[in-house]
Structure formats: structure tokens, C-alpha cells
Amino acid sequence: MPTTRTKFKRDWKGNSGMSAEITTEELQHLLETGETPRLFDVREDDEWEAGHIPQARHVALSRLPDSLGELDGEGPLLLICRSGGRSGRACQYLQALGYDVVNVQGG
């Protein structure tokens, strides 16, 4: 079975300098099949506390520049928020810094 990293390189690699995107359904499928994506929720603290995906780690968009050390590791970073807007901005920022990022559309 391919690893998450292999799947993203093959299926969801972005093009034209844009970050790659997946749907919430694709993310759910990854989680249900035992994949362990590097998933980061960029919502603010109160939103995180109201509920989040158990496998996600929390790095609020407002603190992202100060939290880059928490993102180290292998494979693409999947970023999620409520609707996809903040995670999209986080993807743009991190991609400019050289990170391999994937935006989860629709939060």
C-alpha cells in the first residue's frame, strides 16, 4: 500500500506554483484507510476547542510564523480550517518558505 507521501506525489501534487488541494471527503478516506497525514488545523483557539479532527495538530494561523518548528518532518503538510480560506492563506505562506503543502478545501 502506498504511503501518504507517495499518494500525494502521484495524485495531488500542485502545479503552476499553486498549492495542491484535496476535498474533505478525500481527507476522510485517508484517515479511514489508516494513512497518517501531517494534518494541521489553523483555526483559532476557541474554534479548535469547540471541536476538531482527533488526528490534527493545532497551529493557529495568527501564530504560524512563530510556530514553524512544529511543522518539521517528512511528507506534505495538510492544512485545514473552517472553510478553506485561512488554510489557503497558510498554504501560500508556507509554500513561499519551501514547504510541501496541501489545502483541505471546504474545511
C-alpha positions as CSV (number, residue, x, y, z in Angstrom):
1,M,0.0,0.0,0.0
2,P,1.5,3.4,-0.9
3,T,2.4,5.8,1.8
4,T,0.7,9.2,2.2
5,R,3.7,10.8,0.8
6,T,3.6,8.6,-2.3
7,K,-0.1,9.2,-2.8
8,F,0.3,13.0,-2.7
9,K,3.2,13.0,-5.1
10,R,1.3,10.9,-7.5
11,D,-2.3,12.1,-7.1
12,W,-2.5,15.6,-5.6
13,K,0.7,17.4,-6.4
14,G,0.1,21.0,-7.1
15,N,1.1,22.7,-10.4
16,S,1.9,26.2,-11.7
17,G,3.2,27.3,-8.3
18,M,-0.2,26.7,-6.7
19,S,-0.5,24.5,-3.6
20,A,-2.3,21.2,-4.1
21,E,-5.8,20.8,-2.8
22,I,-7.9,17.9,-1.6
23,T,-11.6,17.7,-0.5
24,T,-12.8,16.8,3.0
25,E,-14.0,13.5,1.5
26,E,-10.5,12.7,0.3
27,L,-9.1,13.5,3.7
28,Q,-11.7,11.4,5.4
29,H,-10.8,8.5,3.1
30,L,-7.1,8.9,4.0
31,L,-7.9,8.8,7.7
32,E,-10.3,5.8,7.4
33,T,-7.7,3.8,5.5
34,G,-5.1,4.2,8.2
35,E,-3.0,6.8,6.5
36,T,-1.3,9.2,8.9
37,P,-1.2,12.6,7.1
38,R,0.6,15.5,8.7
39,L,-2.7,17.4,9.4
40,F,-2.6,20.9,10.9
41,D,-5.7,22.9,11.9
42,V,-5.1,26.6,11.5
43,R,-8.2,27.9,13.2
44,E,-8.1,30.0,16.3
45,D,-8.1,28.5,19.8
46,D,-11.8,28.9,20.5
47,E,-12.7,27.2,17.3
48,W,-10.2,24.3,18.0
49,E,-11.6,23.9,21.5
50,A,-15.2,23.7,20.1
51,G,-14.2,20.6,18.1
52,H,-11.5,19.3,15.8
53,I,-10.3,16.2,13.9
54,P,-8.6,14.0,16.5
55,Q,-5.6,13.3,14.3
56,A,-5.0,17.0,13.7
57,R,-2.4,19.2,15.4
58,H,-3.3,22.8,16.2
59,V,-1.2,25.7,14.9
60,A,-3.4,28.9,14.7
61,L,-2.9,31.0,11.6
62,S,-2.2,34.0,13.8
63,R,0.7,32.2,15.4
64,L,2.0,30.4,12.3
65,P,5.2,32.4,11.7
66,D,6.2,31.7,15.3
67,S,5.3,28.0,15.1
68,L,7.4,26.8,12.1
69,G,9.4,24.5,14.3
70,E,6.2,22.5,14.9
71,L,5.9,21.7,11.2
72,D,9.2,19.9,10.8
73,G,9.0,16.3,9.5
74,E,8.6,14.3,6.3
75,G,5.8,14.5,3.8
76,P,3.3,17.1,2.8
77,L,1.5,19.3,5.3
78,L,-2.3,19.2,5.1
79,L,-3.8,22.4,6.3
80,I,-7.5,22.7,7.3
81,C,-9.7,25.4,8.8
82,R,-13.5,26.1,8.8
83,S,-14.0,26.8,5.1
84,G,-10.6,26.6,3.4
85,G,-9.8,30.4,3.3
86,R,-7.3,30.6,6.2
87,S,-5.8,27.2,5.3
88,G,-5.4,28.5,1.8
89,R,-3.5,31.6,3.1
90,A,-1.4,29.4,5.3
91,C,-0.6,27.2,2.3
92,Q,0.6,30.3,0.3
93,Y,2.8,31.5,3.2
94,L,4.3,28.1,3.8
95,Q,4.8,27.3,0.1
96,A,6.8,30.6,-0.2
97,L,9.0,29.2,2.5
98,G,9.6,26.0,0.7
99,Y,7.1,23.7,2.4
100,D,5.2,21.0,0.6
101,V,1.6,21.9,1.4
102,V,-1.9,20.7,0.6
103,N,-5.1,22.7,1.3
104,V,-8.1,20.8,2.5
105,Q,-11.0,22.5,0.6
106,G,-14.1,23.4,2.5
107,G,-12.7,22.8,6.0
